[in-house]
């Protein structure tokens, strides 16, 4: 059950090196920056000043998902997240669907973060910078989780300082006005739903904590505490930044800008802080990219251990104690996507597939027995319904592409399984 995957695999396991503070920082590194620097513009275009309502809606769905994930992490404290939970509670097919959705969606997220990094650091050379960043951060993850946590600590500190400067410049630049919040929403309830789905992209990083089951000390205590703490801190930061930016320039200016926070800062008397926003955007994107790549590697490790992905990806480096083959393959895929990808589409595709991942997690949490079952089931139902609602209100092209990717994964799994069964029969 809980420890079967790790115990039954060959070679060394992952090292338990992270404490509660490190786990919270990894969660902050996975979430902080994505919504602020990538999703606020498209979300403002969909919802207008209803962006604030959309933020609350996205945070509510994220909280339900986090609660379900925390309850499951107590029972199954090994790597894999909702892939492991779905497999154990619902069956192998549902586990595979969650794992495939996570790997596909988060790979797209990595490409989006790499392109965001390049766009803020050096707009004229966005793609080469993105590819170079992927190469460097693949190396950091390859060298081990302790180095990842240390790098994340630095990145989170720099990001928070940059966002504090954004809030100060927006509120102190002389342009802040409540009049900029008139016209509550430009797209009605549908627009708010679409904006919430896009902003969910900003909160989905707490899945990284659920994939740390084999690498934190006392996971049954650490993970349930770290998830809500990290999520609560991120909600507070996003709300402060969103309010400040809307008050400074209004939703129309944010929607029209490729760098909405730089636009908000540049409109006032403290425009000299705009370069700090670009540095903050690059640093925040690097922090998200670092954590996301580590999480995908651990989910791929769990799936490979179970034979759902090639078993070669289950290898753990004897010195650095990381799934090194999975990390290297991921680096190649993300670099390729960053070289040819579309930022807005990547965000939408990632949101759809990650919402699918969490729908499976909520369904798995619904089946858990024991004390608190009534409350746990209520939260799981609310979270699952929220995931479904946000997924279907995304643009139709995004929904269709996401569904096609999920069906492709199931078809590939079926074909691989059929080949293995024929080989097993022939060997008898």
C-alpha positions in Angstrom: 0.0 0.0 0.0 1.6 3.2 1.2 5.1 2.1 0.9 4.9 -0.6 -1.7 6.1 1.4 -4.6 9.3 2.6 -2.9 10.0 -0.6 -1.2 9.4 -2.8 -4.2 11.7 -0.9 -6.5 15.3 -1.7 -7.2 18.1 0.7 -6.3 18.3 3.4 -3.7 15.3 5.4 -2.6 15.0 9.1 -2.3 16.5 10.8 0.8 14.3 12.4 3.5 16.2 15.7 3.9 13.5 18.4 4.0 11.9 19.8 7.2 8.6 21.7 7.5 10.2 25.1 6.7 11.8 23.7 3.6 8.6 22.2 2.4 6.7 25.5 2.8 9.4 27.2 0.9 9.3 24.7 -1.9 5.5 25.3 -2.1 6.0 29.0 -2.2 8.6 28.7 -4.9 6.3 26.6 -7.0 3.4 29.1 -6.7 4.8 32.6 -6.3 5.2 34.4 -9.6 3.1 32.3 -12.0 -0.1 34.2 -11.5 1.4 37.6 -10.8 3.7 37.7 -13.9 1.9 35.4 -16.4 -1.9 35.1 -15.7 -3.0 38.5 -14.4 -3.1 40.1 -17.9 -5.3 37.4 -19.6 -7.4 37.1 -16.4 -8.1 40.9 -16.5 -9.0 40.6 -20.1 -11.6 38.0 -19.3 -13.1 39.4 -16.1 -12.2 43.1 -15.9 -12.1 44.3 -12.3 -14.0 41.0 -11.5 -10.4 39.7 -11.5 -10.6 40.0 -7.7 -13.7 37.8 -7.5 -12.0 35.3 -9.8 -9.0 35.3 -7.5 -11.2 34.4 -4.6 -12.9 31.6 -6.6 -9.6 30.2 -7.8 -8.3 30.3 -4.2 -11.4 28.5 -2.9 -11.0 25.6 -5.4 -7.3 25.5 -4.6 -8.0 25.2 -0.9 -10.4 22.3 -1.4 -7.8 20.6 -3.6 -5.1 21.3 -1.0 -7.2 19.8 1.8 -7.9 16.7 -0.2 -4.3 16.4 -1.2 -3.2 16.8 2.5 -5.6 14.1 3.7 -4.3 11.7 1.0 -0.7 12.6 1.7 -1.0 11.4 5.3 -2.1 8.0 4.1 0.2 7.7 1.1 3.4 9.6 2.0 5.5 8.5 -1.0 6.2 10.2 -4.3 3.5 10.5 -6.9 0.8 12.8 -5.6 -2.6 12.3 -7.2 -1.2 9.6 -9.4 -0.5 7.5 -6.4 -3.8 8.5 -4.7 -5.9 7.7 -7.7 -4.1 4.4 -8.3 -4.6 3.2 -4.7 -8.1 4.5 -4.1 -9.8 4.4 -7.5 -7.8 2.0 -9.7 -4.9 1.9 -12.0 -6.6 3.6 -14.9 -7.6 6.6 -12.8 -4.1 6.8 -11.3 -2.6 6.8 -14.8 -5.0 9.5 -15.9 -4.0 11.8 -13.0 -0.3 11.1 -13.6 -0.5 11.7 -17.3 -2.5 14.9 -16.8 0.1 16.1 -14.3 3.1 15.3 -16.4 1.6 16.8 -19.6 0.1 19.9 -17.9 3.2 20.7 -15.8 5.5 20.2 -18.8 3.4 22.9 -20.5 3.7 25.0 -17.4 7.5 24.6 -17.4 7.6 25.9 -21.0 5.3 28.8 -20.0 7.5 29.7 -17.1 10.7 29.5 -19.2 9.2 31.8 -21.8 8.0 34.2 -19.1 11.5 34.3 -17.7 12.9 35.1 -21.1 10.3 37.7 -21.8 11.1 39.6 -18.5 14.9 39.1 -18.6 15.6 39.9 -22.2 12.5 40.4 -24.4 14.4 40.6 -27.7 16.0 37.1 -27.0 13.1 35.5 -25.2 13.4 32.0 -26.7 17.2 31.6 -26.3 17.1 32.8 -22.7 14.2 30.4 -22.0 16.1 27.4 -23.4 19.3 28.3 -21.5 17.3 28.7 -18.2 15.8 25.2 -18.7 19.3 23.8 -19.1 20.7 25.5 -16.0 17.7 24.5 -13.8 17.8 20.9 -15.1 21.3 20.7 -13.8 20.3 22.2 -10.4 17.6 19.6 -10.0 20.0 16.8 -11.1 22.4 17.7 -8.3 19.9 16.9 -5.6 16.8 18.1 -3.7 18.9 19.8 -0.9 20.4 22.2 -3.5 16.9 22.7 -5.0 15.5 23.7 -1.6 18.4 26.1 -1.0 18.0 27.7 -4.4 14.2 28.0 -3.9 14.8 29.8 -0.6 16.9 32.5 -2.3 14.4 32.8 -5.2 11.4 33.2 -2.9 13.1 36.0 -0.9 14.0 37.9 -4.1 10.5 37.5 -5.5 8.8 38.7 -2.3 11.0 41.8 -2.3 10.2 42.6 -5.9 6.4 42.2 -5.3 6.7 44.4 -2.2 8.2 47.0 -4.5 5.4 46.6 -7.0 2.7 47.2 -4.3 4.6 50.2 -2.9 5.0 51.7 -6.4 1.4 51.1 -7.4 -0.1 52.6 -4.2 2.5 55.4 -3.8 2.9 56.4 -7.4 0.0 58.9 -7.4 -2.3 57.0 -9.9 -4.2 54.8 -7.5 -7.9 55.5 -7.6 -11.0 53.6 -6.7 -12.5 54.8 -10.0 -10.3 52.3 -11.7 -12.4 49.5 -10.2 -15.7 50.7 -11.9 -17.3 48.4 -14.4 -17.2 45.4 -12.1 -16.7 42.8 -14.8 -16.3 42.9 -18.6 -17.3 39.3 -19.3 -20.0 38.5 -16.8 -20.0 35.3 -14.8 -18.5 33.4 -17.7 -15.6 35.9 -17.8 -15.0 35.5 -14.0 -15.0 31.7 -14.4 -12.5 31.9 -17.3 -10.3 34.3 -15.2 -10.5 31.9 -12.2 -9.4 29.0 -14.4 -6.4 31.0 -15.7 -5.5 32.2 -12.2 -5.7 28.6 -10.9 -2.5 28.1 -12.9 -0.9 30.3 -10.2 -2.1 28.2 -7.3 -1.4 24.7 -8.7 2.2 24.6 -7.5 1.2 23.1 -4.2 1.0 19.8 -6.0 4.8 20.0 -5.7 4.4 19.4 -2.0 2.3 16.3 -2.5 5.1 14.8 -4.7 7.7 15.2 -1.8 6.4 12.3 0.2 9.7 10.4 0.1 11.9 13.4 0.7 10.4 15.2 3.8 10.9 14.2 7.4 7.7 12.9 9.1 5.6 13.4 5.9 2.3 12.4 7.7 2.8 15.6 9.8 4.8 17.9 7.6 2.8 17.8 4.3 -0.7 18.5 5.8 0.8 21.5 7.6 2.9 22.8 4.8 0.2 22.8 2.1 -2.3 25.2 3.8 0.4 27.5 5.1 2.1 27.9 1.7 -1.3 28.4 0.0 -2.5 30.9 2.5 0.7 33.0 2.2 0.4 33.0 -1.6 -3.3 34.0 -1.6 -2.4 37.0 0.6 0.4 38.1 -1.7 -1.7 37.7 -4.8 -4.6 39.7 -3.4 -2.3 42.5 -2.3 -0.6 42.7 -5.8 -4.0 42.4 -7.7 -5.6 45.2 -5.6 -2.6 47.5 -6.0 -2.3 47.0 -9.8 -6.0 47.4 -10.4 -6.1 50.6 -8.3 -3.1 52.0 -10.2 -4.1 51.5 -13.8 -7.4 49.6 -14.0 -8.2 46.3 -15.7 -8.0 47.5 -19.3 -4.4 48.6 -19.0 -3.5 45.3 -17.4 -5.3 43.3 -20.1 -3.5 45.2 -22.9 0.0 44.7 -21.5 2.4 41.8 -22.0 4.0 42.8 -18.7 1.0 44.0 -16.6 2.9 44.7 -13.4 5.6 46.7 -15.2 2.8 48.7 -16.8 1.2 49.4 -13.4 4.5 50.5 -11.9 5.5 52.6 -14.9 2.3 54.6 -14.8 3.2 56.5 -11.6 5.8 58.7 -10.1 7.8 55.6 -9.0 8.3 54.4 -12.5 12.0 54.0 -11.8 11.1 50.8 -10.0 9.9 49.2 -13.3 13.3 47.5 -13.9 13.0 45.8 -10.5 9.7 44.4 -11.7 11.4 42.8 -14.7 14.1 41.3 -12.4 11.3 40.0 -10.1 9.4 38.5 -13.0 12.5 36.6 -14.2 13.4 35.5 -10.7 9.9 34.4 -9.9 9.6 32.4 -13.1 12.9 30.7 -12.4 11.7 29.7 -8.9 8.5 28.2 -10.3 10.3 26.4 -13.1 12.8 24.9 -10.7 10.1 23.5 -8.4 7.9 22.3 -11.3 10.6 20.4 -13.0 11.5 18.6 -9.7 7.8 17.7 -9.2 7.4 16.2 -12.6 10.5 14.1 -12.2 9.2 12.6 -9.0 5.8 11.8 -10.6 7.5 10.2 -13.6 9.6 8.2 -11.1 6.5 6.8 -9.4 4.8 6.0 -12.7 7.9 4.3 -14.0 8.2 2.2 -10.8 4.7 0.9 -11.5 5.3 0.1 -15.2 3.1 2.9 -16.5 6.1 4.6 -18.0 9.3 3.1 -19.3 11.1 1.5 -16.4 14.4 3.2 -17.3 12.9 6.4 -15.8 12.7 4.7 -12.4 16.5 5.0 -12.0 17.7 7.0 -8.9 21.2 8.4 -9.1 23.4 6.6 -6.5 25.1 9.8 -5.4 22.6 12.6 -5.9 19.6 10.5 -5.0 17.3 12.0 -7.7 15.5 10.4 -10.6 18.2 11.6 -13.0 17.0 10.0 -16.2 13.5 11.5 -15.8 15.0 14.9 -15.0 17.2 14.8 -18.1 14.4 13.7 -20.4 12.1 16.4 -19.0 14.7 19.1 -19.6 14.9 18.1 -23.2 11.1 18.2 -23.6 10.7 21.5 -21.9 13.5 23.1 -23.9 11.8 21.9 -27.1 8.4 23.3 -26.1 9.9 26.6 -25.0 11.6 27.0 -28.4 8.3 26.6 -30.2 5.5 27.2 -27.6 2.8 29.8 -27.2 2.7 31.3 -23.7 -1.1 32.0 -23.5 -2.0 28.5 -24.9 0.5 26.9 -22.5 -1.2 28.5 -19.5 -4.7 27.4 -20.7 -3.6 23.8 -21.5 -1.8 23.5 -18.2 -4.9 24.7 -16.3 -7.2 22.2 -18.0 -4.9 19.2 -17.4 -4.0 20.2 -13.8 -7.7 20.7 -13.0 -8.2 17.1 -14.3 -5.4 15.9 -12.0 -7.1 17.5 -9.0 -10.5 16.2 -9.9 -9.0 12.7 -9.5 -7.4 13.7 -6.2 -10.8 14.9 -4.9 -12.5 11.7 -6.0 -9.8 9.7 -4.2 -10.1 11.7 -1.0 -13.9 11.1 -1.1 -13.2 7.4 -0.6 -11.0 7.8 2.5 -12.4 6.1 5.7 -11.8 7.2 9.3 -12.5 10.2 11.5 -13.6 13.4 9.8 -15.0 11.5 6.8 -18.2 13.7 6.5 -16.2 17.0 6.3 -13.6 15.4 4.1 -16.3 14.2 1.6 -18.0 17.6 1.5 -14.7 19.3 0.7 -13.9 16.7 -1.9 -17.3 17.2 -3.6 -16.8 21.0 -3.6 -13.3 20.7 -4.9 -14.2 18.2 -7.7 -17.2 20.3 -8.8 -15.0 23.4 -8.8 -12.4 21.7 -10.9 -15.0 20.6 -13.5 -16.6 24.0 -13.6 -13.3 25.8 -14.2 -12.1 23.3 -16.8 -15.2 23.6 -19.0 -15.3 27.4 -19.1 -11.8 27.7 -20.6 -11.8 28.5 -24.4 -13.2 25.6 -26.5 -9.9 25.1 -28.4 -8.1 24.7 -25.1 -10.7 22.2 -23.8 -10.6 20.1 -27.0 -6.8 20.0 -27.0 -6.7 19.0 -23.4 -9.2 16.3 -23.9 -7.3 15.0 -26.9 -4.1 14.9 -24.9 -5.8 12.8 -22.1 -7.4 10.4 -24.6 -4.0 10.0 -26.3 -2.4 9.1 -23.0 -5.1 6.4 -22.4 -4.7 5.0 -25.9 -0.9 4.8 -25.5 -1.3 3.1 -22.2 -3.7 0.6 -23.7 -1.4 -0.2 -26.6 1.6 -0.6 -24.3 -0.4 -2.9 -22.0 -1.5 -5.1 -25.0 2.1 -5.5 -26.1 3.3 -6.5 -22.7 0.5 -9.0 -22.3 1.4 -10.6 -25.7 5.0 -10.8 -24.7 4.1 -12.3 -21.4 2.0 -14.9 -23.1 4.7 -15.7 -25.6 7.2 -16.3 -22.8 5.2 -18.9 -21.0 
